[in-house]
Amino acid sequence: MSSAVQPIVWARDHLRLLDQRLLPAEVRYLECRSPGDVADAIHAMAVRGAPAIGIAAAYGLVLALRADRDGFDAAEQMLAASRPTAVNLRWALERMRRQWASHRDIDALEAEAVAIQREDLEQNLRMGELGAALLPDRDARVLTHCNTGALATGGHGTALGVIRSAYAQGRISQVFNTETRPWLQGARLTAWELMQDGIPTRLLVDGAAAHLMHRQRIDWVIVGADRIAANGDTANKIGTYALALAARAHGARFMVVAPSGTFDLRCADGASIPIEERPDEELTMYRGEPVAPAGCRAFNPVFDVTPAHLIDAVVCERGVVLQPTADKLARLIG
Amino acid sequence: MSSAVQPIVWARDHLRLLDQRLLPAEVRYLECRSPGDVADAIHAMAVRGAPAIGIAAAYGLVLALRADRDGFDAAEQMLAASRPTAVNLRWALERMRRQWASHRDIDALEAEAVAIQREDLEQNLRMGELGAALLPDRDARVLTHCNTGALATGGHGTALGVIRSAYAQGRISQVFNTETRPWLQGARLTAWELMQDGIPTRLLVDGAAAHLMHRQRIDWVIVGADRIAANGDTANKIGTYALALAARAHGARFMVVAPSGTFDLRCADGASIPIEERPDEELTMYRGEPVAPAGCRAFNPVFDVTPAHLIDAVVCERGVVLQPTADKLARLIG
């Protein structure tokens, strides 16, 4: 998959985004010709994954500036508002702003977006090595949640990148991946990436993970992140916190894998991370068909916060922090 | 709902079972004219819920004996094999066997099946009163999982019966109910029953319950059971154990509501309860459409075991046991 299908393809006058809502049934690209097109694709989750939406937004700014050299501020605001929780989005926009402020050169701005995408892949390869080294030498059994692979990033993946690297080193014998309701990124995307790479995986409902850990050995739960606060509290896909509680109850270790752009030292702890709540229809409908009674109300937060004390390792391209604390993370990121 | 739609309707020469796989979109009954029809309906989950499948199986034996006075053993074996985890099924079959052995009278056997159904409703009303009394007097906020209502029982419900009774007493201000993957009994059935009764509920994905308890007050998690071991370990719908872990982490209390027929003192603890694993397709397909890549393997246990130490109250028609232990349960049930 990593080489065969590229989720984010820059074509200079437009951005091609693989419409991940249609996977694995269909491989179809959206052509984004304006920052509004990109913001819409992010908001509608055609492109998703914290690093990927940062990359897409960076290209959205290039499209904005090509159309209007005075369009930076408006485009930045629109893109920043497309999703609230992942800080990589804001991080990429701020990096692009610094580049534009320094040179006010569209070619240089474009090169910055390309660099963000390329560096993300490089960081993922580095995190893959660092994270894999934490796993047992052989026969490791790991669980992952949501999709953190090539589809969610500039390539290789964060948590899934660690799994890819560790599998290539012969460390992993079995992966389990949650389906990840309500968007089923695990069933649709992660299972697909793992199967493309020939990595053995079993799909389970999110609620079965605690039972799995009770009845079978799981060495590590490995997840990505949408925002990591200064004290190590980590916002990630809804359901992550429940996995961390189950891991702690069963002696499985818990690893968060995220590039430095995912850290937000301005958030002291998880309580200050905004948690996106999405429409009721994401639960009450499936592919346009009702699965709940008409008028049924939902509670649909799409991220949760795992407190730092449940996290055994944070893996970043700059290094690994065990049992994260504010001091340790400040030394790594500050 | 409780009065408007009856999930199990005995019609003497056949059994009408509401096909719960089609709810809430469609109200359609299966006509079961043989024990094989009933066993198929149980296995395919057209009828589900531990008490309801016991009731349906009892009527299945009456159909068997009407066709062949020597057919008890074969029909009992077939019905017992239709689902492995819920002990109510075996309990109902054994009760019917004792009745048949005593009188060998088909009318008396039929009356026994009718009594099982009627007594289940009576027990649920009693458990509703007992369980409701454990809740705060007002403004209680509760979470339930799967469907334990009139659709799963002889009427009123077990866990949902407690919620109905407590709401009628003015104790509950807000219910939350999980969607309950993979069969979505929460979204399709529990939300429907609650809305029919005008009880305010919010639907959430199973993985969001820990986040809900972290961010909002939940007083009680209230669930049913498919089998309760001698020491109080409780098998229930997959995902229950994760809810119990989250409840304990957040100070929410955890209540199991089940009639005495759900207790299996022959199982010393949860490790001896058989856990049904169902086909991969229940996760990889949805309504005939793939949601995962072709060939994707699944891990699909449909029950899990919540250890007794995470359970604050067991409510049975015979009484309430707080902080269950083998001794306390033996005094109640033995």
Chai-1 contact restraints between the chains, C-beta under 6 A:
chainA,res_idxA,chainB,res_idxB,connection_type,confidence,min_distance_angstrom,max_distance_angstrom,comment,restraint_id
A,P24,B,P293,contact,1.0,0.0,6.0,A-B,restraint_1
A,R181,B,V205,contact,1.0,0.0,6.0,A-B,restraint_2
A,P182,B,V205,contact,1.0,0.0,6.0,A-B,restraint_3
A,L184,B,V291,contact,1.0,0.0,6.0,A-B,restraint_4
A,A187,B,V291,contact,1.0,0.0,6.0,A-B,restraint_5
A,A187,B,A292,contact,1.0,0.0,6.0,A-B,restraint_6
A,A191,B,A292,contact,1.0,0.0,6.0,A-B,restraint_7
A,A191,B,P293,contact,1.0,0.0,6.0,A-B,restraint_8
A,A191,B,C296,contact,1.0,0.0,6.0,A-B,restraint_9
A,W192,B,P293,contact,1.0,0.0,6.0,A-B,restraint_10
A,M195,B,P293,contact,1.0,0.0,6.0,A-B,restraint_11
A,R202,B,R297,contact,1.0,0.0,6.0,A-B,restraint_12
A,R202,B,F299,contact,1.0,0.0,6.0,A-B,restraint_13
A,L203,B,L283,contact,1.0,0.0,6.0,A-B,restraint_14
A,L203,B,A292,contact,1.0,0.0,6.0,A-B,restraint_15
A,L203,B,C296,contact,1.0,0.0,6.0,A-B,restraint_16
A,L203,B,A298,contact,1.0,0.0,6.0,A-B,restraint_17
A,L204,B,F299,contact,1.0,0.0,6.0,A-B,restraint_18
A,V205,B,R181,contact,1.0,0.0,6.0,A-B,restraint_19
A,V205,B,P182,contact,1.0,0.0,6.0,A-B,restraint_20
A,D206,B,D206,contact,1.0,0.0,6.0,A-B,restraint_21
A,D206,B,G207,contact,1.0,0.0,6.0,A-B,restraint_22
A,G207,B,D206,contact,1.0,0.0,6.0,A-B,restraint_23
A,G207,B,I238,contact,1.0,0.0,6.0,A-B,restraint_24
A,G207,B,G239,contact,1.0,0.0,6.0,A-B,restraint_25
A,G207,B,A242,contact,1.0,0.0,6.0,A-B,restraint_26
A,A208,B,I238,contact,1.0,0.0,6.0,A-B,restraint_27
A,A210,B,Y241,contact,1.0,0.0,6.0,A-B,restraint_28
A,A210,B,A242,contact,1.0,0.0,6.0,A-B,restraint_29
A,H211,B,Y241,contact,1.0,0.0,6.0,A-B,restraint_30
A,H211,B,P301,contact,1.0,0.0,6.0,A-B,restraint_31
A,H211,B,D304,contact,1.0,0.0,6.0,A-B,restraint_32
A,I238,B,G207,contact,1.0,0.0,6.0,A-B,restraint_33
A,I238,B,A208,contact,1.0,0.0,6.0,A-B,restraint_34
A,G239,B,G207,contact,1.0,0.0,6.0,A-B,restraint_35
A,Y241,B,A210,contact,1.0,0.0,6.0,A-B,restraint_36
A,Y241,B,H211,contact,1.0,0.0,6.0,A-B,restraint_37
A,A242,B,G207,contact,1.0,0.0,6.0,A-B,restraint_38
A,A242,B,A210,contact,1.0,0.0,6.0,A-B,restraint_39
A,A242,B,A242,contact,1.0,0.0,6.0,A-B,restraint_40
A,L245,B,L245,contact,1.0,0.0,6.0,A-B,restraint_41
A,L245,B,A246,contact,1.0,0.0,6.0,A-B,restraint_42
A,L245,B,A249,contact,1.0,0.0,6.0,A-B,restraint_43
A,A246,B,L245,contact,1.0,0.0,6.0,A-B,restraint_44
A,A249,B,L245,contact,1.0,0.0,6.0,A-B,restraint_45
A,L283,B,L203,contact,1.0,0.0,6.0,A-B,restraint_46
A,V291,B,L184,contact,1.0,0.0,6.0,A-B,restraint_47
A,V291,B,A187,contact,1.0,0.0,6.0,A-B,restraint_48
A,A292,B,A187,contact,1.0,0.0,6.0,A-B,restraint_49
A,A292,B,A191,contact,1.0,0.0,6.0,A-B,restraint_50
A,A292,B,L203,contact,1.0,0.0,6.0,A-B,restraint_51
A,P293,B,P24,contact,1.0,0.0,6.0,A-B,restraint_52
A,P293,B,A191,contact,1.0,0.0,6.0,A-B,restraint_53
A,P293,B,W192,contact,1.0,0.0,6.0,A-B,restraint_54
A,P293,B,M195,contact,1.0,0.0,6.0,A-B,restraint_55
A,C296,B,A191,contact,1.0,0.0,6.0,A-B,restraint_56
A,C296,B,L203,contact,1.0,0.0,6.0,A-B,restraint_57
A,R297,B,R202,contact,1.0,0.0,6.0,A-B,restraint_58
A,A298,B,L203,contact,1.0,0.0,6.0,A-B,restraint_59
A,F299,B,R202,contact,1.0,0.0,6.0,A-B,restraint_60
A,F299,B,L204,contact,1.0,0.0,6.0,A-B,restraint_61
A,P301,B,H211,contact,1.0,0.0,6.0,A-B,restraint_62
A,D304,B,H211,contact,1.0,0.0,6.0,A-B,restraint_63
